[in-house]
């Protein structure tokens, strides 16, 4: 491992930390514009985080160690996940540690902890949110895995770096299977990040909450870490989507000259992706919780179809 | 993988057709269903034009144009007029269980992929691998006709099935002779008019477009 690669990993780690709230702010700003509001500005998530970090934390009497540890675990998981995804360059020293299956595992670990912490205090809303989160999670996970398997069968590896290199370096090839995978991935992204058709991130109505219901008991720095972790998770999913479906322009192994262009391209892709997400969220209505299994079932089905069309159309007979 | 770009575009169109077939299967709103049908016609006409370009079959350009005219513009326009006059524009079907239907659809896709595999090995066309998808979209439209109880979605399913057959013809043998295609186009158009008249008759007789009423032989 060279020092430059190490340096690069550190830069990416720092960058995702800063980029995640910015992306969230951008999406919220786009939503505000689309809904004819003036919006709070792109920097609002930072202001929220600073405000929360300056407050004193309040804990319930019966909060256990688990409740206090969970924000840190969650933050660490999401930071790791976001730092692992090769989006700027394929030369990341941390990336070979984890393949796509382990990446899904990291998300699952975070989900287990947040659900346990939500049930730790024993309030009704917390456990309700935890159960709903588990429902959405266990339906989203196989769909996400199938999407990743489609990419894996194309590149014949489960390592993220190999997948991205295989997809980015080959001459331009239209993969029909990846269209299915992309649609399924967008559905999983919406469900996993508690975005509008599945959950409303801005809701104040407890009965319809999923993600928000779980973190009702958190305050101050704990809440700040959890919100930051959610932003990181959104960034991780967006960059994963970019890495899988739009990997062009990534700086290849050790090519430092290509880095500024790669940075600019990723920035543009995130801007467009964020605006697209905001548009999608504005156009769709939140669905009832009982419709969510149907939604996620469709995502899984599309992912399976992607795999099938790969074997039909893309494997030379 | 060294597939020529035109074949890639055709494969892409084929998978889009499959995607649209599933979207139609799961779509509850009649208006969106008709828009999806128009989109299916558009993708079909693009893929036909690409096949025509890559295989130098000039008659396929005509059928692409015919598809565009008939299935993207005329038929959806007629359907829009119909649902506006029948006042079912915002109708929503809630009868069937979508995940089950989708799973059956998945089984149908696997079945038709297997069915098409030996045929496409024998075919020499550039589009041979898309035959499985063509058969799948025929079967999926058929499934859609079976699962729907209202009249308009059933007709849309019928038209979508014709789209699938057309795609199968292009992918297996570079399309049918022009006379046959013109005949089919005319048949579809006339069928659409007749079915449109039927809609009004059904509604006059049963006060609704739900075909469940037609299962009874006598009035209670």
Interface residues (C-beta under 8 A of the other chain):
Chain A: X170 X173 X174 X176 X177 X179 X180 X183 X293 X294 X297 X298 X301 X302 X304 X305 X308 X309 X311 X312 X313 X314 X316 X317
Chain B: X1 X3 X5 X8 X9 X11 X12 X14 X15 X16 X18 X19 X22 X26 X98 X99 X102 X103 X105 X106 X109 X110 X113 X117 X120 X121 X129 X130 X132 X133
